[in-house]
Amino acid sequence: MKHLYLLAFALMSMLSVHAQFDTTSTLYDFESLPNGNLNGQDNWQTTSYNTSVDWRIADTLFANVGKGIFFNQVGPSVGASASRAFDTTFPGAVFDNTLSIYVFQFDLVRNYWGVDVGISADLNNDGKTIKTDALEKALIFRSSSLNGESITVPNGTVYTLGNNLSNNAWFSVRITIRPFTGNFGGTVDVEYQPVFAPTWTSLASGLPLYADSLSTTKTNITRWDTFYLHSEGATGKVDELRCTKITPQQTTGLQSISFTDLMIYHSQGHFIIRSDSQILYEHVQIFDSLGKLIESHPGGNCSRIPTSSLNKGNYFVQIVFQDGKKLTRQVSVF
């Protein structure tokens, strides 16, 4: 497994630093599947175009230890799609109407025409998503040496991200999804790094997601339920699909405090915290979008916390009461 030690360290760090958040992470690394065609293995379904060649499982083509999948066929309009429903084995990919943020991460080697990795909504309930299912492909990252990198959001908007990844090398891509914060129904960030590199490089931050929690289409993230992959010719490789769900704990344990008693919002360069109940709180903590503590301030029953040192984006503001209970809200700095 390519990232065994790095993943274990990252998860232990996340759980220790972010104890005030409920964090669920799921990794799919293909290790338990026998070499050969991917189709039919562990509920994966594949569809090939203009070829009999399929996505395959192997460990001989991968520079790092462990298995992965690849498609290797060249020709006009040649390609192959693969998809798998999340089902109960993917608790990190349960998209819902909460204040959760979602981190979708994967490894890939791009080809000339393009490798797509993303999430789809199986709206027709046929158990799969294929290349031509335009109404189901919800959030798709594409990488190709011909056109570079891009990401397509649920309403069909395509964001061009530049030409950043090199050929014949493994890269990790991390997509952070904030469905119900910011403008236009949520935001999405995209980062990449060479596999095993120490730092991430941003491709885009705060892109409008255009999510719609009331829609019956793929723009409603509660309909997202399937991994979607596609390789358009040449040799595309994919491995280590990872979904992480980070949810702030919302309960305080104080009967006299309700969500309407506390107002937390951003205005004129400050986080404003007001309470109608006059119950004092001990201090206020500010966390970044991934739950890392960045500031701590004394409490009271009314606070104005300057945000001039913060970049534009989404933050968690956590109120810590005198009895140790906590209340967390997600607030955007524009």
Buried (B, 14 or more C-beta within 10 A) or exposed (E): BBBEEEBEEBBEEBEEBBEBBBBBBBBBBBBEBEEEBBBEBEEBBBBBBEBEBBBBBBEEBBEBEBBBBBBBBEEEEBBBBBBBBBEEEBEBBBBEEBBBBBBBBBBBBBBBBBBBBBBBBBBEEEEBBBBEBEBBBBBBBBBBBEEBBBBBBBBEEEBEBEEEBEEEEBBBBBBBBBBBBBEBBBBBBBBBBBBEEEEEEEBBBBBBBBBBBEBEBBBBBBBBBBBBBBBBBBBBBBBBBBBBBBBBBEEBEBEEBEEEBBEBEBEEEBBBBEBEEEBEBBBBBBBBBBBEBEBEBEBEBEBBBEBEEBEEBBBBBBBBBEEEBBBBBBBBBE
